[in-house]
Amino acid sequence: MKAVFLNAGKLDFDKKLDFSPLSNLTELTNYDDTSNDQIVERVQGKDIVITKEMPVGRDVISQFPPSVKLICEAGTGYNNIDIVAAREKNIAVCNIPSYSTEAVAHLAITFILNLSASLPQQQHMLEKKDFSNFTDYLKVPHIELQGKTLGVIGAGAIGRNTIRIALALGMNILIYDKFQRPWEEANVKYAELEEVLRESDFVTLHCPLTADTKHIINKDRLKLMKPSAYIINTSRGPLIKEADLIEALKNGQIAGAGLDVQEIEPPALDNPLFDMDNVIMTPHIGWRRYESRQRLVNLMGDNIKSFIDGKPVNVVNEKV
């Protein structure tokens, strides 16, 4: 089979990855990037199309040649692909749901640890040659995590890994998720979204982006949170209505935020979040650790081999 990776540069930005798990299975063509206007041309004669967070809408899929039988999204989220349009053309769409589970959970916990110790504010003070934390007394909040409550919105694989680490840190857990899997720990319980927001000291988002979850965090829900609480998003930017978050941070409605994703990526360079000393901003790096990216390539190979063998796995549009 012939495969094309339309934007391999987003995955292999440092040119360190081994693509043999794919090239050993297919006649593979890699492009660092592909514009929307180039997609149809580059998929001609291909059986498998690989993308990484690239918008592939109905207008493009409708022009795909009959040869295309599989779109493999090189990641967990697949909201960038019109899976209904693909299904109508008998094109399967698969994703890779578990390649960076631990890495993203570790980043969420990293945000929580940094915010609890006010490390962003302290580093901003040093950049401004303000040494008063050293010469006078501590002028920033500094709290312990044991005994604090972590609210988890979405307890899938990443959410569960985040919970396990938070439990090791002595935190209490409130979960909002429509699928209520049992937990042995007494300090883990499920609650409605409003209770999670009201009672949590930290809220971390780990749900997919859907029509129901877009802007799940908005002006009204931010008002429910404690003024001392922090919000963490390592999932998808549009889960939070960014303008409402900026307003809440400016008004002191919440204490701060850790954001690996933004509503628009990349964010505008004049985005007010960049200038807030109680906000940690990272450029969607949760999945970008070297080991996670190589694991992703390896798992794509597993997906494609299963498809070639007539036993496709991780298909997300079977029932749409």
C-alpha positions as CSV (number, residue, x, y, z in Angstrom):
1,M,0.0,0.0,0.0
2,K,1.0,3.6,-0.6
3,A,0.8,6.1,2.3
4,V,1.4,9.8,2.6
5,F,2.1,11.8,5.8
6,L,0.9,15.3,4.9
7,N,2.6,17.2,7.7
8,A,5.3,14.9,9.2
9,G,7.3,18.0,10.2
10,K,4.8,18.7,13.0
11,L,5.8,15.4,14.5
12,D,9.4,15.1,13.4
13,F,10.4,18.7,13.9
14,D,13.9,17.7,15.2
15,K,14.5,15.0,12.5
16,K,15.2,12.4,15.2
17,L,12.3,10.0,14.6
18,D,12.6,6.5,13.1
19,F,9.8,6.1,10.5
20,S,10.7,2.5,9.7
21,P,7.6,1.1,11.5
22,L,5.6,2.9,8.7
23,S,8.0,2.6,5.8
24,N,8.5,-1.1,6.3
25,L,4.7,-1.6,5.8
26,T,4.0,1.0,3.0
27,E,5.5,3.0,0.3
28,L,5.7,6.1,2.5
29,T,5.9,9.7,1.3
30,N,6.6,12.3,4.0
31,Y,5.9,16.0,3.6
32,D,7.0,18.5,6.3
33,D,3.8,20.5,5.7
34,T,0.9,20.6,3.3
35,S,-1.4,23.5,2.6
36,N,-5.1,23.0,2.2
37,D,-4.8,23.6,-1.5
38,Q,-2.2,20.9,-1.8
39,I,-4.0,18.1,0.0
40,V,-6.0,16.7,-2.9
41,E,-3.0,16.6,-5.2
42,R,-0.8,14.8,-2.7
43,V,-3.3,12.1,-1.8
44,Q,-3.7,11.0,-5.4
45,G,-2.9,7.3,-5.8
46,K,-2.5,6.9,-2.0
47,D,-4.3,4.2,0.1
48,I,-3.5,5.7,3.5
49,V,-3.4,9.4,4.5
50,I,-1.7,10.4,7.7
51,T,-2.2,13.8,9.4
52,K,-1.3,15.5,12.6
53,E,-3.9,18.0,13.9
54,M,-4.5,19.1,10.3
55,P,-8.0,20.4,9.3
56,V,-9.4,17.9,6.8
57,G,-12.9,19.0,6.1
58,R,-15.8,17.8,4.0
59,D,-14.8,19.9,1.0
60,V,-11.4,18.3,0.9
61,I,-12.5,14.7,1.7
62,S,-15.2,14.9,-1.1
63,Q,-12.4,15.3,-3.6
64,F,-10.3,12.3,-2.3
65,P,-9.7,9.6,-5.0
66,P,-11.3,6.2,-4.6
67,S,-7.9,4.8,-3.6
68,V,-8.0,6.4,-0.2
69,K,-9.3,3.9,2.3
70,L,-7.8,5.1,5.6
71,I,-7.1,8.4,7.3
72,C,-4.8,7.9,10.3
73,E,-4.8,10.8,12.7
74,A,-1.4,10.9,14.4
75,G,-2.8,11.7,17.8
76,T,-5.7,11.3,20.2
77,G,-8.0,14.0,19.2
78,Y,-9.7,13.8,15.8
79,N,-12.0,16.8,15.8
80,N,-9.9,18.2,12.9
81,I,-11.3,15.6,10.6
82,D,-14.8,15.4,9.2
83,I,-15.4,11.8,10.2
84,V,-18.9,11.8,8.8
85,A,-17.8,12.9,5.4
86,A,-15.0,10.2,5.5
87,R,-17.6,7.5,6.4
88,E,-19.8,8.6,3.5
89,K,-16.8,7.9,1.2
90,N,-16.1,4.5,2.9
91,I,-12.9,5.9,4.3
92,A,-12.0,4.7,7.8
93,V,-10.6,7.2,10.3
94,C,-8.4,5.9,13.1
95,N,-6.6,7.7,15.9
96,I,-3.8,6.9,18.4
97,P,-5.4,7.1,21.8
98,S,-2.6,6.3,24.2
99,Y,0.8,7.4,23.0
100,S,1.3,10.3,25.4
101,T,-1.0,9.5,28.3
102,E,1.7,9.7,31.0
103,A,3.5,12.6,29.4
104,V,0.4,14.8,29.4
105,A,-0.6,13.8,32.9
106,H,2.9,14.7,34.1
107,L,2.6,18.1,32.5
108,A,-0.7,18.8,34.2
109,I,0.9,17.9,37.5
110,T,3.9,20.1,36.7
111,F,1.5,23.0,36.2
112,I,-0.1,22.3,39.6
113,L,3.2,22.0,41.4
114,N,4.5,25.2,39.9
115,L,1.3,27.2,40.5
116,S,1.1,26.0,44.1
117,A,4.5,27.4,44.8
118,S,3.9,30.6,42.8
119,L,7.0,29.8,40.7
120,P,5.8,31.9,37.7
121,Q,5.4,35.0,39.9
122,Q,8.7,34.5,41.5
123,Q,10.5,34.1,38.2
124,H,8.8,37.2,36.8
125,M,10.0,39.1,39.9
126,L,13.6,38.0,39.3
127,E,13.4,39.0,35.6
128,K,12.5,42.5,36.9
129,K,15.4,42.5,39.4
130,D,13.0,42.3,42.2
131,F,14.7,40.3,44.9
132,S,12.4,41.1,47.8
133,N,11.4,37.5,48.2
134,F,15.0,36.9,49.2
135,T,15.7,40.1,51.2
136,D,12.4,40.8,52.9
137,Y,9.7,38.2,53.2
138,L,7.8,36.0,50.8
139,K,5.4,38.2,48.9
140,V,3.6,35.5,46.9
141,P,1.1,32.7,47.8
142,H,2.8,29.4,48.7
143,I,0.6,26.5,49.5
144,E,0.8,22.8,50.2
145,L,-0.9,20.3,47.9
146,Q,-1.8,17.6,50.5
147,G,-5.3,18.0,51.6
148,K,-6.2,20.2,48.7
149,T,-9.0,19.2,46.2
150,L,-8.3,18.5,42.6
151,G,-11.3,18.7,40.2
152,V,-10.9,16.5,37.2
153,I,-13.2,17.1,34.2
154,G,-12.9,14.0,32.1
155,A,-11.5,10.8,33.7
156,G,-10.2,9.0,30.6
157,A,-6.7,7.6,30.4
158,I,-4.9,10.9,30.9
159,G,-7.3,12.0,33.6
160,R,-6.9,8.7,35.5
161,N,-3.1,9.0,35.3
162,T,-3.3,12.6,36.6
163,I,-5.5,11.4,39.5
164,R,-3.1,8.6,40.5
165,I,-0.2,11.1,40.8
166,A,-2.4,13.6,42.6
167,L,-3.4,10.9,45.1
168,A,0.3,10.2,45.7
169,L,0.7,13.9,46.6
170,G,-2.1,13.6,49.2
171,M,-4.8,15.4,47.2
172,N,-8.6,14.8,47.4
173,I,-10.3,14.2,44.0
174,L,-13.6,15.3,42.6
175,I,-14.4,13.9,39.1
176,Y,-17.0,15.1,36.6
177,D,-17.4,12.4,33.9
178,K,-20.5,10.7,32.4
179,F,-18.7,7.4,32.7
180,Q,-18.3,6.7,36.4
181,R,-15.6,4.0,36.8
182,P,-15.2,2.8,40.4
183,W,-12.2,3.9,42.5
184,E,-10.9,2.1,45.6
185,E,-9.7,5.3,47.3
186,A,-12.1,6.9,49.8
187,N,-11.0,10.4,48.8
188,V,-12.1,10.0,45.2
189,K,-15.7,10.8,44.3
190,Y,-17.9,11.8,41.4
191,A,-19.8,15.0,41.4
192,E,-21.8,17.4,39.1
193,L,-19.8,19.9,37.2
194,E,-20.9,22.8,39.4
195,E,-19.8,21.1,42.6
196,V,-16.5,20.2,41.1
197,L,-15.9,23.9,40.2
198,R,-17.1,25.2,43.5
199,E,-15.1,22.9,45.7
200,S,-11.8,22.4,43.9
201,D,-8.5,24.2,44.6
202,F,-7.3,23.1,41.2
203,V,-9.4,22.1,38.2
204,T,-7.8,20.2,35.3
205,L,-9.4,19.5,32.0
206,H,-9.0,16.1,30.3
207,C,-12.0,15.7,28.0
208,P,-12.2,15.6,24.2
209,L,-13.4,18.6,22.2
210,T,-17.0,18.1,21.1
211,A,-20.1,20.2,20.5
212,D,-21.0,19.5,24.1
213,T,-17.6,20.3,25.7
214,K,-16.7,23.4,23.6
215,H,-16.5,26.3,26.1
216,I,-17.4,24.0,29.0
217,I,-15.5,26.6,31.0
218,N,-17.0,30.0,30.4
219,K,-17.9,33.2,32.3
220,D,-20.6,31.7,34.4
221,R,-18.7,28.6,35.4
222,L,-15.5,30.5,36.2
223,K,-17.6,32.5,38.7
224,L,-18.3,29.3,40.5
225,M,-14.6,28.7,41.3
226,K,-12.8,29.9,44.4
227,P,-10.7,33.1,44.1
228,S,-7.8,31.0,45.3
229,A,-8.3,28.2,42.7
230,Y,-6.3,27.5,39.5
231,I,-7.4,26.0,36.2
232,I,-5.3,23.7,34.1
233,N,-5.8,22.8,30.4
234,T,-3.6,20.2,28.7
235,S,-6.4,18.9,26.5
236,R,-8.0,21.2,23.8
237,G,-7.9,25.0,23.8
238,P,-11.6,25.6,23.0
239,L,-12.7,23.8,26.1
240,I,-12.2,27.2,27.7
241,K,-13.8,30.4,26.4
242,E,-10.5,32.3,26.4
243,A,-11.9,35.8,26.5
244,D,-13.9,34.8,29.7
245,L,-10.8,33.3,31.2
246,I,-8.7,36.5,30.6
247,E,-11.5,38.6,32.2
248,A,-11.6,36.2,35.2
249,L,-7.8,36.4,35.7
250,K,-7.8,40.2,35.4
251,N,-10.6,40.5,37.9
252,G,-9.1,38.1,40.4
253,Q,-12.0,35.7,40.1
254,I,-9.5,32.8,40.1
255,A,-5.9,32.7,41.1
256,G,-4.2,31.6,37.9
257,A,-4.0,29.1,35.1
258,G,-1.7,26.6,33.4
259,L,-2.4,26.4,29.7
260,D,-0.6,24.0,27.3
261,V,-3.4,24.7,24.7
262,Q,-5.1,27.8,23.6
263,E,-8.4,28.6,21.9
264,I,-6.5,29.6,18.7
265,E,-3.1,28.0,18.1
266,P,-0.7,29.5,17.8
267,P,-2.1,32.4,19.9
268,A,-1.7,36.0,18.8
269,L,1.6,37.5,20.0
270,D,-0.4,40.2,21.8
271,N,-2.5,37.7,23.7
272,P,-2.9,39.2,27.2
273,L,-2.2,35.7,28.7
274,F,1.4,36.1,27.8
275,D,1.8,39.0,30.1
276,M,0.1,37.6,33.2
277,D,2.5,36.5,35.9
278,N,0.0,34.0,37.4
279,V,-0.3,32.1,34.1
280,I,2.0,29.4,32.7
281,M,1.8,29.2,28.9
282,T,3.3,26.4,26.9
283,P,3.0,25.7,23.1
284,H,1.0,22.4,23.1
285,I,4.0,20.4,24.3
286,G,2.3,17.7,26.3
287,W,2.7,15.2,23.5
288,R,6.0,16.4,22.2
289,R,8.5,14.6,24.3
290,Y,10.8,12.5,22.1
291,E,9.7,9.2,23.6
292,S,6.1,10.1,23.1
293,R,6.6,11.0,19.5
294,Q,8.5,7.8,18.7
295,R,5.8,5.8,20.5
296,L,3.3,7.5,18.3
297,V,5.1,6.5,15.1
298,N,5.3,2.9,16.4
299,L,1.6,2.8,17.3
300,M,0.7,4.2,13.9
301,G,2.6,1.3,12.4
302,D,0.4,-1.1,14.5
303,N,-2.7,0.7,13.3
304,I,-1.8,0.5,9.7
305,K,-0.6,-3.2,9.9
306,S,-4.0,-4.0,11.5
307,F,-5.8,-2.2,8.7
308,I,-3.7,-3.9,6.0
309,D,-4.5,-7.3,7.7
310,G,-8.2,-6.5,7.5
311,K,-8.6,-6.1,11.2
312,P,-8.7,-2.3,11.7
313,V,-8.3,-0.9,15.2
314,N,-9.0,2.5,16.9
315,V,-11.6,3.3,14.1
316,V,-13.6,6.4,15.3
317,N,-16.2,6.6,12.5
318,E,-17.6,3.1,12.3
319,K,-21.0,4.2,13.7
320,V,-21.4,7.8,12.6
